[in-house]
């Protein structure tokens, strides 16, 4: 697989990405309304509260949808994965044959290093 | 306040070029502006409003107004990708109804073909764009974000690759009559499915073309429309919506057309079965299918059955669509198809479509746009127009 573009980390999201480098996928949860959201942000997109905290995610989910796409000569799988926490996030499926994937299939997080070393949350069958 | 019958599309012009390496971007804007003003039978001095979507970085409404040397008292630079121009028509009608302007010029132009653009390559988002860091690492592209919708639609509703291919087949039947179309050959379902897979389940022939070109429209108050010699095309109703990821509670099976469509039908006072001709944004086959469902031309999940067997072919099926060949075959200037959607609807309402494809007694038409990425966040707009 060719190089993975690194995320442009901001002060708003630095904590999430630091935890990712420790191998931890976290999901933001609002302390005011109790809801999880994706992608991470400082204010809850549902109730607007700024009382948002990053919770360690189980790292487990299922494929909501996927597409086997080409990047030059390589192929890769872009997907939406619905986490056990309830939110659906964009990601890549790795360590899998695209022809054998299915919507609804269980997957688990696999942190993969991007171009500048920052680890990003991808998923593999499991 | 309603816009119903408060404004008319009096000028429409599509640039014939599909490849313009020898023209500058602003030059194309000027050529389509001149074309639309001439089509209306107006003078440049009659234009007192300008609408522009920022078709290329570095261009602003101010520099465009100055380049074209317009004297305007109203401007709008609403940017919702390829659907911007449908929203511009609606906003121009609102401004006219509010007395803010008399005649609005809307232009679109672009040179993505000359510049080597591709929807299969990740588009670089500015780092300040809030979603960039959550999507760029995964190589999200225009085509694979639409493919996610197609894959899910097949899973939830049993939609087949053959059914999606019928959308392209219908467009190709229309494009054979358009001398300016990039792809004029009639294709079969088998040929669509034999074309290379770009992002599963979407094949190359299910993707729109990359073309240079542009188009322009003039929207004017009733007094101006009445004084001109062109057939009158009234704006009856409009709706717009932005749909995104909803904080992670993602639903890829409904597009913004489910909001924009009903709003437009309610304002126009008509229903989907009244529509004689529909321009449906066709960046990809799945775009058409989902919009048809969300507009109410068929039930959710039954789009595959609805588009199959030539139902979208003029003179053959129940809902003639994109009789210019659309983005799938004719052109997609600036990677934005909303302008040409409105232009072909105006041609049909004026009775100026190709004779082989002109819908009989075409007095009510719809144009529908989806800009951005159906699978992440997109703008949606519906426009209903009537010949009067």
Interface residues (C-beta under 8 A of the other chain):
Chain A: X4 X5 X6 X7 X8 X9 X10 X13 X35 X36 X37 X38 X39 X40 X41 X45 X46 X64 X65 X66 X67 X68 X69 X70 X71 X76 X78 X79 X80 X86 X87 X88 X89 X90 X91 X92 X98 X103 X104 X114 X120 X122
Chain B: X120 X122 X127 X130 X131 X132 X133 X134 X135 X136 X137 X138 X139 X140 X141 X143 X144 X145 X147 X148 X149 X151 X152 X155 X197 X198 X199 X200 X201 X202 X245 X246 X247 X248 X249 X250 X252 X375 X376
